Amino acid sequence: MPTGKAYEGEGITVYYDGKRCRHFAVADDNVEQPDAPTTIEVRADGPVMMRGDLTLAGPEGPVKETRAAVCGCGKTSNAPFCDGACGCSP
């Protein structure tokens, strides 16, 4: 179940969780399926983009995700996730 604030509309619920990403996530009965195989893209001067069946270790314990922008510079205040602290665009 997605976390964050839920905005309900006709036939759709949109979730916003600022800790997960800086954009809205749309959730309905079609759960996002992980990419297979898992892909990792290291961006120059930016985050490490990952897509797949992921388990990320963070300060609050493991988090299951299908995609993540992980900090590549170490300046984030939301480790392991990129929060754009260095001026990059996660």
Rosetta constraint file for C-alpha pairs under 8 A:
AtomPair CA 2 CA 15 HARMONIC 6.98 0.50
AtomPair CA 2 CA 27 HARMONIC 7.61 0.50
AtomPair CA 3 CA 15 HARMONIC 7.14 0.50
AtomPair CA 3 CA 16 HARMONIC 7.77 0.50
AtomPair CA 3 CA 17 HARMONIC 6.39 0.50
AtomPair CA 4 CA 15 HARMONIC 6.09 0.50
AtomPair CA 4 CA 16 HARMONIC 5.36 0.50
AtomPair CA 4 CA 17 HARMONIC 4.29 0.50
AtomPair CA 4 CA 18 HARMONIC 7.60 0.50
AtomPair CA 5 CA 15 HARMONIC 5.56 0.50
AtomPair CA 5 CA 16 HARMONIC 5.30 0.50
AtomPair CA 5 CA 17 HARMONIC 6.50 0.50
AtomPair CA 6 CA 13 HARMONIC 6.45 0.50
AtomPair CA 6 CA 14 HARMONIC 5.79 0.50
AtomPair CA 6 CA 15 HARMONIC 4.55 0.50
AtomPair CA 6 CA 16 HARMONIC 6.63 0.50
AtomPair CA 7 CA 13 HARMONIC 5.58 0.50
AtomPair CA 7 CA 14 HARMONIC 5.08 0.50
AtomPair CA 7 CA 15 HARMONIC 6.17 0.50
AtomPair CA 8 CA 12 HARMONIC 6.19 0.50
AtomPair CA 8 CA 13 HARMONIC 4.35 0.50
AtomPair CA 8 CA 14 HARMONIC 6.36 0.50
AtomPair CA 9 CA 13 HARMONIC 5.92 0.50
AtomPair CA 9 CA 14 HARMONIC 7.96 0.50
AtomPair CA 12 CA 26 HARMONIC 7.91 0.50
AtomPair CA 12 CA 27 HARMONIC 7.19 0.50
AtomPair CA 12 CA 28 HARMONIC 6.06 0.50
AtomPair CA 13 CA 26 HARMONIC 6.80 0.50
AtomPair CA 13 CA 27 HARMONIC 5.95 0.50
AtomPair CA 13 CA 28 HARMONIC 6.48 0.50
AtomPair CA 14 CA 24 HARMONIC 7.08 0.50
AtomPair CA 14 CA 25 HARMONIC 6.21 0.50
AtomPair CA 14 CA 26 HARMONIC 4.72 0.50
AtomPair CA 14 CA 27 HARMONIC 5.86 0.50
AtomPair CA 15 CA 24 HARMONIC 6.33 0.50
AtomPair CA 15 CA 25 HARMONIC 5.47 0.50
AtomPair CA 15 CA 26 HARMONIC 6.16 0.50
AtomPair CA 15 CA 27 HARMONIC 6.86 0.50
AtomPair CA 16 CA 23 HARMONIC 7.25 0.50
AtomPair CA 16 CA 24 HARMONIC 5.12 0.50
AtomPair CA 16 CA 25 HARMONIC 6.18 0.50
AtomPair CA 17 CA 21 HARMONIC 6.63 0.50
AtomPair CA 17 CA 22 HARMONIC 7.73 0.50
AtomPair CA 17 CA 24 HARMONIC 7.52 0.50
AtomPair CA 18 CA 22 HARMONIC 5.50 0.50
AtomPair CA 18 CA 23 HARMONIC 7.63 0.50
AtomPair CA 19 CA 78 HARMONIC 6.98 0.50
AtomPair CA 20 CA 81 HARMONIC 7.38 0.50
AtomPair CA 21 CA 69 HARMONIC 7.97 0.50
AtomPair CA 21 CA 83 HARMONIC 7.45 0.50
AtomPair CA 21 CA 90 HARMONIC 7.95 0.50
AtomPair CA 22 CA 83 HARMONIC 7.72 0.50
AtomPair CA 27 CA 31 HARMONIC 7.04 0.50
AtomPair CA 32 CA 66 HARMONIC 7.17 0.50
AtomPair CA 33 CA 66 HARMONIC 6.91 0.50
AtomPair CA 34 CA 38 HARMONIC 7.76 0.50
AtomPair CA 34 CA 51 HARMONIC 6.69 0.50
AtomPair CA 34 CA 52 HARMONIC 4.35 0.50
AtomPair CA 34 CA 53 HARMONIC 5.15 0.50
AtomPair CA 34 CA 66 HARMONIC 4.84 0.50
AtomPair CA 34 CA 67 HARMONIC 7.59 0.50
AtomPair CA 35 CA 39 HARMONIC 7.42 0.50
AtomPair CA 35 CA 51 HARMONIC 5.84 0.50
AtomPair CA 35 CA 52 HARMONIC 4.28 0.50
AtomPair CA 35 CA 53 HARMONIC 6.98 0.50
AtomPair CA 35 CA 66 HARMONIC 7.34 0.50
AtomPair CA 36 CA 52 HARMONIC 6.03 0.50
AtomPair CA 36 CA 53 HARMONIC 7.78 0.50
AtomPair CA 37 CA 52 HARMONIC 6.63 0.50
AtomPair CA 38 CA 50 HARMONIC 7.31 0.50
AtomPair CA 38 CA 51 HARMONIC 5.60 0.50
AtomPair CA 38 CA 52 HARMONIC 4.17 0.50
AtomPair CA 38 CA 53 HARMONIC 6.68 0.50
AtomPair CA 39 CA 50 HARMONIC 5.71 0.50
AtomPair CA 39 CA 51 HARMONIC 5.31 0.50
AtomPair CA 39 CA 52 HARMONIC 6.46 0.50
AtomPair CA 40 CA 48 HARMONIC 6.91 0.50
AtomPair CA 40 CA 49 HARMONIC 5.73 0.50
AtomPair CA 40 CA 50 HARMONIC 4.52 0.50
AtomPair CA 40 CA 51 HARMONIC 6.66 0.50
AtomPair CA 41 CA 48 HARMONIC 5.76 0.50
AtomPair CA 41 CA 49 HARMONIC 5.05 0.50
AtomPair CA 41 CA 50 HARMONIC 6.41 0.50
AtomPair CA 42 CA 46 HARMONIC 7.67 0.50
AtomPair CA 42 CA 47 HARMONIC 6.77 0.50
AtomPair CA 42 CA 48 HARMONIC 4.61 0.50
AtomPair CA 42 CA 49 HARMONIC 6.42 0.50
AtomPair CA 43 CA 47 HARMONIC 6.00 0.50
AtomPair CA 43 CA 48 HARMONIC 6.06 0.50
AtomPair CA 43 CA 49 HARMONIC 7.52 0.50
AtomPair CA 45 CA 72 HARMONIC 7.94 0.50
AtomPair CA 45 CA 73 HARMONIC 7.98 0.50
AtomPair CA 45 CA 88 HARMONIC 6.73 0.50
AtomPair CA 46 CA 71 HARMONIC 7.59 0.50
AtomPair CA 46 CA 72 HARMONIC 6.27 0.50
AtomPair CA 46 CA 73 HARMONIC 7.50 0.50
AtomPair CA 46 CA 88 HARMONIC 5.12 0.50
AtomPair CA 46 CA 89 HARMONIC 6.73 0.50
AtomPair CA 46 CA 90 HARMONIC 7.01 0.50
AtomPair CA 47 CA 69 HARMONIC 5.70 0.50
AtomPair CA 47 CA 70 HARMONIC 5.50 0.50
AtomPair CA 47 CA 71 HARMONIC 4.96 0.50
AtomPair CA 47 CA 72 HARMONIC 4.86 0.50
AtomPair CA 47 CA 73 HARMONIC 7.57 0.50
AtomPair CA 47 CA 82 HARMONIC 6.13 0.50
AtomPair CA 47 CA 88 HARMONIC 7.31 0.50
AtomPair CA 47 CA 89 HARMONIC 7.73 0.50
AtomPair CA 47 CA 90 HARMONIC 5.96 0.50
AtomPair CA 48 CA 69 HARMONIC 5.64 0.50
AtomPair CA 48 CA 70 HARMONIC 5.07 0.50
AtomPair CA 48 CA 71 HARMONIC 6.34 0.50
AtomPair CA 48 CA 72 HARMONIC 5.83 0.50
AtomPair CA 49 CA 67 HARMONIC 7.52 0.50
AtomPair CA 49 CA 68 HARMONIC 5.96 0.50
AtomPair CA 49 CA 69 HARMONIC 4.67 0.50
AtomPair CA 49 CA 70 HARMONIC 6.39 0.50
AtomPair CA 50 CA 67 HARMONIC 5.48 0.50
AtomPair CA 50 CA 68 HARMONIC 5.28 0.50
AtomPair CA 50 CA 69 HARMONIC 6.43 0.50
AtomPair CA 50 CA 70 HARMONIC 7.63 0.50
AtomPair CA 51 CA 66 HARMONIC 5.65 0.50
AtomPair CA 51 CA 67 HARMONIC 4.26 0.50
AtomPair CA 51 CA 68 HARMONIC 6.62 0.50
AtomPair CA 52 CA 65 HARMONIC 7.80 0.50
AtomPair CA 52 CA 66 HARMONIC 5.05 0.50
AtomPair CA 52 CA 67 HARMONIC 6.27 0.50
AtomPair CA 53 CA 64 HARMONIC 7.67 0.50
AtomPair CA 53 CA 65 HARMONIC 6.66 0.50
AtomPair CA 53 CA 66 HARMONIC 5.38 0.50
AtomPair CA 54 CA 64 HARMONIC 5.75 0.50
AtomPair CA 54 CA 65 HARMONIC 5.20 0.50
AtomPair CA 54 CA 66 HARMONIC 5.85 0.50
AtomPair CA 54 CA 67 HARMONIC 7.29 0.50
AtomPair CA 55 CA 62 HARMONIC 6.18 0.50
AtomPair CA 55 CA 63 HARMONIC 5.49 0.50
AtomPair CA 55 CA 64 HARMONIC 4.57 0.50
AtomPair CA 55 CA 65 HARMONIC 6.32 0.50
AtomPair CA 56 CA 62 HARMONIC 5.40 0.50
AtomPair CA 56 CA 63 HARMONIC 5.09 0.50
AtomPair CA 56 CA 64 HARMONIC 6.44 0.50
AtomPair CA 56 CA 65 HARMONIC 7.51 0.50
AtomPair CA 56 CA 80 HARMONIC 7.72 0.50
AtomPair CA 57 CA 61 HARMONIC 5.78 0.50
AtomPair CA 57 CA 62 HARMONIC 4.45 0.50
AtomPair CA 57 CA 63 HARMONIC 6.41 0.50
AtomPair CA 57 CA 80 HARMONIC 7.49 0.50
AtomPair CA 58 CA 62 HARMONIC 5.97 0.50
AtomPair CA 58 CA 63 HARMONIC 7.21 0.50
AtomPair CA 58 CA 79 HARMONIC 6.51 0.50
AtomPair CA 58 CA 80 HARMONIC 6.02 0.50
AtomPair CA 59 CA 79 HARMONIC 7.56 0.50
AtomPair CA 68 CA 81 HARMONIC 7.16 0.50
AtomPair CA 69 CA 81 HARMONIC 5.80 0.50
AtomPair CA 69 CA 82 HARMONIC 5.56 0.50
AtomPair CA 69 CA 90 HARMONIC 5.97 0.50
AtomPair CA 70 CA 79 HARMONIC 7.76 0.50
AtomPair CA 70 CA 80 HARMONIC 5.59 0.50
AtomPair CA 70 CA 81 HARMONIC 4.31 0.50
AtomPair CA 70 CA 82 HARMONIC 4.91 0.50
AtomPair CA 71 CA 75 HARMONIC 7.55 0.50
AtomPair CA 71 CA 76 HARMONIC 6.40 0.50
AtomPair CA 71 CA 79 HARMONIC 7.03 0.50
AtomPair CA 71 CA 80 HARMONIC 6.01 0.50
AtomPair CA 71 CA 81 HARMONIC 5.33 0.50
AtomPair CA 71 CA 82 HARMONIC 4.06 0.50
AtomPair CA 71 CA 83 HARMONIC 7.47 0.50
AtomPair CA 72 CA 82 HARMONIC 7.46 0.50
AtomPair CA 73 CA 86 HARMONIC 7.43 0.50
AtomPair CA 75 CA 85 HARMONIC 5.99 0.50
AtomPair CA 75 CA 86 HARMONIC 6.35 0.50
AtomPair CA 76 CA 80 HARMONIC 7.69 0.50
AtomPair CA 76 CA 81 HARMONIC 7.14 0.50
AtomPair CA 76 CA 82 HARMONIC 5.78 0.50
AtomPair CA 76 CA 83 HARMONIC 5.60 0.50
AtomPair CA 76 CA 84 HARMONIC 7.09 0.50
AtomPair CA 76 CA 85 HARMONIC 5.56 0.50
AtomPair CA 76 CA 86 HARMONIC 7.69 0.50
AtomPair CA 77 CA 83 HARMONIC 7.08 0.50
AtomPair CA 77 CA 85 HARMONIC 7.69 0.50
AtomPair CA 78 CA 82 HARMONIC 6.86 0.50
AtomPair CA 78 CA 83 HARMONIC 6.46 0.50
AtomPair CA 82 CA 90 HARMONIC 6.27 0.50
AtomPair CA 83 CA 90 HARMONIC 6.98 0.50
AtomPair CA 84 CA 88 HARMONIC 5.13 0.50
AtomPair CA 84 CA 89 HARMONIC 5.90 0.50
AtomPair CA 84 CA 90 HARMONIC 6.11 0.50
